[in-house]
Amino acid sequence: MESLLRQLSICNELIGQGAACTAGHIDWLNEFCATFLDFASELKAHLPEVAPKWAAEGGTNIDVETIFLCLTQVVTCITQLERTINIEGAYGHEATPMTRLHFLDRIDWCVRRIYVCLSQLDLQQANGQANSLEDHTFVELMDLALDHLEAFMETLANTTPTNLLCIVEKNELQLGSIVNHIVRHALAFANVALEADKKALSELCETLLSECATFLEDSGELNPGHRKLEALSLERALYGLETYLNEALLHLIFASLVELENTPIRKLRHAPDSELTEQLVHDFDTNMDRIQQIGVLAIAFSQDIKTKTIVRSCLASLESLDACIVPALQSSAQHPHHADILEHHLNEEMLIFRNLIHEIIDSRSLISNYLDMLAESIHMAVKSPPRDHLLIVQMGSVLEEHFRLPVNHSELSDDGKRLHNDFMLILSECLAVVSLSTPVEPKRIVKRLKILYSVLAKLRDAIDKNKYAHDDSSSSVPNGSSRRQFTNATRTLLRSCKSKSKRQRSFVRQRRDYLVPNPQNFSISNSISHQGDLISFQLTEILRIN
């Protein structure tokens, strides 16, 4: 541990040198990369020793996850610093002083945070400290609550009424705290959810708290049958909240991705008046808040540590850019290179984020969610203004983007790929009709929307057939039912949780050999080649999380 901390101290000293070096001077960055590479290599070898409980707990140690995040962020910032230094070499140090400091500050924060986390891990190893509920994700808290209820009912079946109070002391008091944390996560999401979903989520949270209060208040009840009914009611409230949150999350993904297309950040460069600029900034901030919550829940639902880490890194980059990207673009006339680099960085991180979200999402759930919105739009088509027609068709472009990823398109059967081509064709027709400047009869719009619905419904059925055929031929999915088998025929997906039982969840796909592509492969444009590229590549390779 002392060797790791000593190497981090050297890295800190090198960061301090970076702010004062001459324009285009990259030797200090190469030296930093070499030192950080040595640190990362040693950390990779010693991580099982400094965090022995992490793997057994399913990757829930907050300090280990923070270290992975900081390692990824350092690599990301090094890549951007290389671009910055290369521009400095061409235009002089005055071209990008703010840019250099921005990325140096982020690297400095990450290195210091790694130092703190390593010290904390050392302390945990010595004292045997466990994670608190605050460190758990929404999904982990749901698993904990349902595991508590399952254990309670199993014990209830084998316990005499006189021993019920002992069960209360062991299980129920902690269950109340878990439920409170679940509600916190749900309300945090509700704050940025679409207006139509906010009220429903709030009501479901109230129902959950009410059922939990009833369950805890009647803890002295000695009637096993009564206690079982209360436990089942609480379990139903938990599932109800999770199911609706899944749907609301998919609604928000559609809305946020369409907003990114309709209001790209580059519009702030050429906003004609202050009133429009203020509205653009407000829309941008709102969408960034939504993307943060989408990312938080995507991390919670994802079952792959690499995916979790890269999503966290994207969110960290977006959060750090949130405070400086708007001023940079508004002053792009005075500092064009600073604005260009930050905008490129934002677009690059957003592209990585979007691709990862599409890899995490279950294709069938995404289609079903869109079909629900499309059906409502068709029903209201005659009364709806043209803008609503355009919006629902633009949301269909999110599905187009989803299946553009090879990992999603390759999972379609031959029939599914044929239907996907039909979907692309009718979607383009719908987009053309709703984008016309001249008024179009609602009947013409409705006709095409109905065809779009029909094609997507068939595509969903084809995905179902392919999935069932795969499940029948695979021995990895157990047969039989479980009390924790929560079924929703149109939206859910079987997901393994930490308990022995199985649970249903939408949003996330189930895949065994799940690999997340290297974020370098998602670059919008090729990074500029120079002598630091090789070291950055080596550093990225050594930081792969195995």
N, C-alpha and C positions, 0 to 999 in steps of 0.2 A: 504493500500500500504506500509506503514512504517513497518508493521509486516512482510510482504513478503520480503522486502529488508533486514531486520534485520536477518531473517533466512538464506538468501543467504550469508550474511557476515559470519555467523557461519560456513556455509558449506565451505567457502573459507579458514577459519582457519583450519578446519579439513583436507582439502586437503594438506595444508602445513605440517601437522603432518605425512601424509602418506608417504612422501618421506624419512623421517628419522626413521621410525619405524623398529623394528627388523624383521628378516626373519620369514616368516610364521605367523606373528602377524596380526590377522584379526579383532581384537576388534575395531580398529580405523575405519575400513571400515563399520562395523556394526553400529557404532555411526553415521558415515556420512550418511548411508542409512536411519537410523531412522530420522535424522534431515531433510534430503531431502524429505523423505516421508511426514513429517509434512508440509513442504513447498508446495509439490505437491498437497496435500489434500486441503490446504487453497487456493492455486491458482485455483484449479478446481472449488471451490465454488465461488470465486470472479471474475473469468474470464469474465462472462457476464457483470460485472460492470465496469471492467477496459477496456474492449473492446466491448462496446455495439453495435458498428456499424458493427463489423466483420461478424456476421451471416447474416445480411441483405444484405451485399455486396458479398455474395457467397464465403466467405473465402479468400478474396484477400488482407487482411491486412498483410503486410510483417512482421511486428513485432510479430503478433500472430503466424504466420507460423514459424518464427524463434524460438520462444519459444517452440513450439511443436517439432521442429527439435532438439533443445538442450536437451529437456527432454528425447527424444528417444536416443540421443547419450550418455547421462549420463548413462542410463540403459545399453546400449550396452557396454560401457567402464567398468562399474561395473562388468558385467559378465566376461569380459576378465581379470580384476584385480583379481577376485576370482580364476581364473585358475592360474594366475601368482603367487599369494600368496601361493596357494597350492603346486606349484612346488618349491617355495622357501623353504617351510617347509620340503620338501623331499631332496633338493639338496643344500640349503643354499642361503643366500642373494646374493652371488656372481653370482648365476646362471642367474638371470634375472634383473639386475639393470636398464638396458636401457629399458626393456619392461615396468617395473613399471612406470618409468618416462614418457614414451610415453603416456600411458593411463591417468596418473595423469595430464599431460599437457592438454590433450584433455578435461578432466572433468573441469579443471580450466578455460579453454577458454569458455566452454559452460555455466558455472555458471556466469562468468563475462558478457557473452553476454545476458543471461537472465536478469541480473540486468539492463543492458543498455536498453533492449527492454521494460521492465516494466516501466522504467523511461520515455521512449519515448511515451509509451501508455498513461501514466499519462499526459504528455504534450499535446498529441493529443486530449485527452478528454477535457482538459482545453481550448485549442485554436481551436478545431474543424478542425484540419488539415486533408487534404485528400491525398490519395496515388497519387504519380506522375506516369507518363507513364513508367518510368524505372522499377517500381515495378510490371508491368503487364506482363503476359506470352504471348507467341505468339498467342495462341488461344484467350485470352482475348482481345488482340489488334485487331485481325481479327474481333471479335464480335463488338468491338467499331467502327471500320471503316465501317463495313457493316450496323450497326445501324445508323451511321451518314448518309450514302448514302440513306438508306431507309427513314429516316426522311426528308432528302433533297427532294427526289422525291415525297413524300406525300405532303410536303408543296408546292412543285413546281406545283402540279396539282391544288392547290387551291389558287394560288397567281397570281396576275396580273403582267405583265412584269415590271412595274415601281417599284415593291417592291422586285425584285430579289436581289438587292444589300444588302438589310437587311438580307436576308437569308445567303449571303456570309459571312457577318461579324459574324454571330452566329455559323455557322457550318464548313465552308470550311477551315478556317485557322487552326483549331485544327486537322482537317482531315489530313492535310499535315504532321503534326508532328507525328500523329499515323502511317501513312504510312512509314515514315522514321524509326520508331522503329520496324515496321514489317520487313523491309528490313535488319535491323541490326541483328535480330534474324535469318533470313533466311541465311544471309551470314556467320554468326557464325557456323551454321550447315554445310553450303557448304564447309567451311574450312576443315572439317573432313570427308565429304561425299566421296563416291567412285568416282574415276576419271570420270567415265561415266556420273555421275550426277552433277558434279561441274559446268561444262560449262552451262548445261541447267538451273540450279538454278540461275546462274549469269545472264543469258539472261532474265529469267523471272523477276528477280529483276529490271533489266534495263527497261524492258517493263512496269513494275508497276510504277517505278519512272517517266517514260515518260508520261504515262497516267495521273498520278496524277498532274504532272507539267502542262499538257494541261488543265486539269480540273480547276486548280487554276488560270492559266494565263488568261483563258477566263471567269473569274468570273464577268466581267463587261458586258458580253453578255446578251442581254435582250430577246433572242429568247428561249422560254421554250423548244421547241422541240430540239433545238441544245444542250441545257444544259442537257436534259434528255439522249440524245445519248452519251454525254461525261461521264455522271454518269454511264451509263450501261457499257461503255468500261472500266472504272475504276473498276467497280464491277467484270467484267469478268477477268480482270488482277489479282485481289485479289484471286478469286476462282482458277484461273490457277496456281498461285504460291502455294496455300495451297494444291491443289490436287497433284501436282508434289512432293511437300515436303513430303506428306504422303507416296508416292511410294518410294522416295529416302530413307526415314526413314526405311521402311521395308527392302529395299535392304541392308542397313547398319546393321540392326539387324541380318540378315542372315550371312553377312560377319563377323561381330564381334563375334558372338557366335561360328561360325566354327573356327575362329582364337583362341578363348579361348581353344577349344579342341585340336587344332593342336600344339599350343605353350603354354602349361601350365607353370605357373610361376616356378614350381619346377625344370624345366630344367636348370635354372640359378645356381642351386646347383652344377651341374656336367658338366658345359660347359667346353670342353677340351681346348679351346684356346681363346685368347682375341678377335680375329676377330669374332668368333661365338658369344661370349658373347656380344659384341657391337651390333651385329645384333639382338640378342634376346632382349636386353634392348630397342633398337629402336622400334621393333615390339610391345613390351609390352607397351611402352609409347604411341605409336600411337593408340593402341587399347583402352587404358585407356581414351584417349582424346575422342575417338568415343563413348565409353560407357557413359562418362559424358554428351555428347550432346544427346544421346538416352534417358538418364534419365531426362534431362531438358525438352525435348519434351514430354516424357511420363507423367511427372508431369503436363505439360500444357494441355494435352489431357484428363487426368484422371478427373473424376467427383466426386471422393471420397476423403475426407480430410485424412482419415487414410492411404489410398494408397499413397497419395502425401507425407505424412510425412515419411512413411517408406522408400519410394524411395529416398527422400532427405537424410535420415539418411544413407542409403547405399552409396550414392554418397559422402557424407561427410567422411564416413569411408574409402572409396577407395581413396579419395583425400589425406587424412592424411597418408595413407599407401604408397602412390605413391612415396613419397620422401625417405622413409626408408626401404621399403621391399627389394629393389634390393641390397643395401649394406649389409643388414642383411643376405640374402641368400648367397651372395658371401663370407661372413665371417662366414658361418654356422659351419665351423670346430672349430673356436674359441668360438663361442657363439651359440651352437646348440639349447638351449631352447628358446632363444630370436627369432631365425629364425623360430622354430616350431610354437610358439604362433602367430607370425605375419602372417605366411603362413596360419595357420588354420583360423585366423580371416579374412584374405582376401578371402579364399575359402568360408567361411560361409556367408560373406556379398555378395559375388558374386552369391551364390546360392539363397539367398533371393531376390536379384535384378532380376535374371533371372526368377524366379517363378512369381514375381509381373509383370514383363513385359509381360509374357505369359498370365497372368490374364487380363491385360489391353487390349491386342491386340484382335481385332475381328478375329475369326478363318477363316471366309470366305475371308477376305481381305488378310490374311497371305497366304492362299492357292492360291488365284488369283495371288498374287505377285510372288510366286514361280513358278506357271505355266507359267507366262510370261518369266521368266529366263530359265525355262526348255525347252520351245518351241524354244527359241533362241539357246540353247545348242544343241538341236536335229538338228536344221537347219545347224549348223556349225560343227556337229559331225565328219564328214569325214576329215575336215581340222584341227580340234582342237587337241592339244597334249593330251596325257593321263592324265596329271595333271588337265586339265580343266574338264575332265569327272569325275574325283575323287571329285573335288571341288563342282560341281553341285549336285552330289549324297550326299555328306556330308551336303550340305545345306538342303537336304530332311530330315536329322536327326533332324533339328531344328523343323520341323513339328511333328516328332515323339515325341520330348521333349514337344512340345506344348500340344499335346493330352494326354500326360502322366499325366498331372495334372487332378485330379478328377473333378475340376470345369469346365474344357473344355470337357473332355470325357463324362461327364454326360449330356451335352447339345445335344449330338448326338442322333438321333433317332435309332431305332433298325436297320434300313437299313444302317444308317450312321455308326453304330458300326461294321456292317458286312464289309462295304467298308473300314473302318479303318483297320480292320484285313488284308484285301487284300493288302492295302497300305503297312503295315508293312512287309508283305511277299515279295512283289516285291521290296521294298526298300532294304531288306537284300540281295536279289539276285543281284540287281544292284551294291551294295557295294562290294559284293564278286567278281563280274566280273571286276570292275574297279580297284580292289586292287590286282589282280593277278600280279605276278612278270613277267610272260611270256606275250608277246604281244598277244592281242586279236583283232580279226577282227572288224573293226568299225561297220559292219552290225550287229554283235551280240550285241554290246553296244547300237546301235540305237534302235534295236528291244525292248530291255528291257526298255530303256528310254521312248519309245512310250507307252509301257504298263503302266509304272509308270504315265505318263501324263494322260492316259485314266482313270485309277483308281482314281486319284486325281480330275479330272474333274467331275467324277460321285459323288465323296464325296462332292464336292462343291455344286453340284445340290441337293444332299440330304439335305445339310445344308439349302439351299434356301427353299426347300419344307417345312422343319420343321419350319423355321422362318416365312414363309408366313402363314402356318397353325396356328402358335401361334398368329400372328398378327391379323388374321381373327377372332380368338376366344377371343381376348383381346380388351377391350374398352379403354385401356390406350393410344393407338396410334391413333391419329385423322385421319379421312379420308379427302380427298380433297387436293388441291394443293396450293402452296404458291409461291410467287415470289422468296423467299429465298430457295425454294426446289431445290437444285443443284444436278442433277441426273447424276450418273455414274453407269450404270447397272452392271458393273463387280467388282467394288472396293469400293463402298461407303456404309456408314452405317448411319442410321438416328440418329441424336444426338440433344438433346435439348440444346439450348443455353439460355443466359439470356434474350434475346428478346422474344417477343411473337411468332415469326415465328420459323420455323424449318429449320435446315441446315443439309447437308449431310457431313459426314466425315468418312474416312476410319481410320484404325489403332485402334480405340478404340471401344470396345463393348458397347452396351447399355443395362444396367441392372438396375432394380429398387432396389432390395435388395442386394446391393453389399457389401460384407463383406471381409475384408482382414484378412487372418489368422495371428495369433500371430507370430511374427518373431521367437519366441523360438521354434516353431514347425518345422522350417526349418533347425535346426542344423544338420551339417554333422555328428557329433558324439555327444553323450550325454556329457554334461558338468559334471565336477567332483563335487560330492556331498560333502558338508560340511556345517558348521553352518551358513554360509552367504546366502545359497540358499533360505531359507524361506523369508528373508528380501528382496532379489532381486525379488522374485516372487511377494511379496506384492507390491513392488514398481512398477513393471511392470503392475500389475492390476490397481493400482490407477492412472497410467498415461494413461490408455485407454481413447481415445478421443471420447466422446459421442456427 
